[in-house]
Amino acid sequence: MGTLPGTKHQKVAGGVSTTWVSVLCLSCFLLGVFVVNRIWSIPELVEVNGEASSVEGIQRKHSKVSMKCEKKETSVRAGDILSQVSLTHDVIMTLDKTISNLEMQLAAARAAKASNQGESPIDVKSGTDLLKDRPKVFFVMGIITAFSSRKRRDSIRETWMPQGDKLIKIEKEKGIVMRFVIGHSATPGGVLDGAIDAEDEQNHDFLRLQNHVEGYHELSSKIQIFFSTALSIWDADFYVKLDDDVHVNLGLVGSTLARHRSKPRVYIGCMKSGPVLAKRGVKYHEPEYWKFGEEGNKYFRHATGQLYAISKDLATYISVNRCLLGFVVHWS
């Protein structure tokens, strides 16, 4: 039998109902809409994330630029500070040199006044005139001696110290001045002073300290007066202190000092240190040991007393401040 015309479910060719075809089409449409919406939302998310990343990148770039600017400003400031420090250093050096020159003039004036006490005002030169009249030399070597040291002086004259015309020649050509340094006795004009006068008349190699009375316990002041007197007579680069029982290689002394000639403040010698002897009764007991701190402290680093040299600025400082300095004689 054939199918009645009023039947609800119709079939298409192949045997599938039209209802199921409609449901399948609707499902495919909804699935398509869902998939399309899902695909469109991903670029938006990516775009948003990209915008955030770009903002962070701009911030990082800005931060880098700021850091570079800060580093540049810091380097500029550091350069300005270094420039100011260098300029300040130059100004200080200039002032220091000026002060040293003024101190030297003052020292010359004081030495001139001290060495000319008792002379008439007409014969006394001003410190400035005395400063101008000083011969320029390389170094002045003062050989510290005593009244009883004639044999030591003769030994030096017979070995390394030039005599007569040779002594004058080395002063003029090399700028090296050498003198035996001695003061006067407690009774001026006595036998001891007369013996030194006769020896000086024969050899012409003494530097007499008019304001110093010879004595074992006056060695500190003798060295101070030597530096001041030598400074007032000779404009030297160095002033050398030497004991009369020491024999030196004069050429080696000159070459050593020449290496330090360009330095403003020099103290050269065989440097040492040692404990401050506070116990009474021992040799070289230090009566004022308390000035060096607690018991057991050491002396500051210093040159042994037989031979050492100081530059002109230091000699000037000693001369100007000798009344205030507690000058110490160093023994080996």
Residue pairs with C-beta under 8 A, 6 or more apart in sequence:
9 17
9 18
9 19
10 17
10 18
11 17
11 18
12 18
12 21
97 264
100 264
100 313
100 316
103 316
103 317
103 320
104 131
104 231
104 312
104 316
105 127
105 128
105 131
106 127
106 320
107 228
107 231
107 232
107 316
107 319
107 320
108 127
108 128
108 130
108 131
108 134
108 231
108 232
109 126
109 127
109 128
109 130
110 127
110 228
110 319
110 320
111 130
111 228
111 229
111 231
111 232
111 319
112 124
112 125
112 126
112 127
112 130
112 232
113 124
113 127
114 211
114 228
115 210
115 211
115 229
115 232
116 123
116 124
116 125
117 211
125 133
130 232
131 235
134 232
134 233
134 234
134 235
135 234
135 235
136 175
136 235
136 236
137 171
137 175
137 176
137 177
137 234
137 235
137 236
137 237
138 174
138 175
138 176
138 236
138 237
138 238
138 254
138 257
138 258
139 175
139 176
139 177
139 236
139 237
139 238
139 239
139 240
139 253
139 254
139 257
139 309
140 177
140 178
140 179
140 230
140 234
140 236
140 238
140 239
140 240
141 176
141 177
141 178
141 179
141 240
141 242
141 253
142 179
142 181
142 207
142 226
142 230
142 239
142 240
142 241
142 242
143 153
143 156
143 161
143 178
143 179
143 180
143 181
143 242
143 243
143 244
144 181
144 219
144 222
144 223
144 226
144 241
144 242
144 243
144 244
145 152
145 153
145 180
145 181
145 182
145 244
146 182
146 214
146 244
147 182
147 185
147 192
147 195
147 196
147 214
149 244
149 245
150 195
150 199
152 244
152 245
153 180
153 199
153 244
155 247
156 244
156 247
157 163
157 203
157 205
159 247
160 247
160 248
160 249
160 250
161 167
161 178
161 205
161 250
162 169
162 170
162 178
163 203
163 205
164 204
167 178
167 204
167 205
170 176
171 177
174 254
175 236
176 250
176 254
177 234
177 236
178 205
179 205
179 206
179 207
180 205
180 206
180 207
180 244
181 206
181 207
181 209
181 222
181 226
182 196
182 206
182 207
182 208
182 209
182 214
183 208
183 209
183 210
183 211
183 212
183 213
183 214
183 218
183 222
183 225
184 193
184 208
184 209
184 210
184 212
184 213
184 214
185 192
185 193
185 213
185 214
186 213
186 214
186 215
192 214
196 206
196 208
199 206
200 206
200 208
207 226
207 229
207 230
209 222
209 225
209 226
209 229
211 225
212 218
212 221
212 222
212 225
214 222
219 329
220 327
220 328
220 329
221 327
223 241
223 327
223 329
224 318
224 319
224 322
224 325
224 327
225 322
226 239
226 241
227 239
227 241
227 310
227 315
227 318
227 319
228 315
228 318
228 319
228 322
230 236
230 239
230 315
231 239
231 312
231 315
231 316
231 319
232 319
235 312
236 312
237 257
237 261
237 311
237 312
238 257
238 266
238 268
238 309
238 310
238 311
238 312
239 309
239 310
239 311
239 312
239 315
240 253
240 257
240 307
240 308
240 309
241 305
241 307
241 308
241 309
242 248
242 306
242 307
243 305
243 306
243 307
245 306
246 306
246 307
248 307
253 309
256 268
257 268
257 309
260 266
260 268
260 311
263 311
264 311
264 313
265 311
265 313
265 314
266 309
266 310
266 311
266 314
267 303
267 308
267 309
267 310
267 311
267 314
268 303
268 308
268 309
268 310
269 302
269 303
269 304
269 307
269 308
269 309
270 303
270 304
270 306
270 307
270 308
271 301
271 302
271 303
271 304
272 301
272 302
272 303
272 304
272 332
273 298
273 299
273 300
273 301
273 302
274 298
274 299
275 296
275 297
275 298
275 299
276 286
276 289
276 292
276 295
276 296
276 297
276 298
276 299
277 283
277 284
277 285
277 286
277 289
278 285
278 286
278 289
278 290
278 295
278 296
279 285
284 331
286 292
288 326
289 295
291 326
292 298
292 299
302 328
302 330
303 330
304 330
304 331
304 332
305 329
305 330
305 331
305 332
306 332
310 318
318 325
318 327
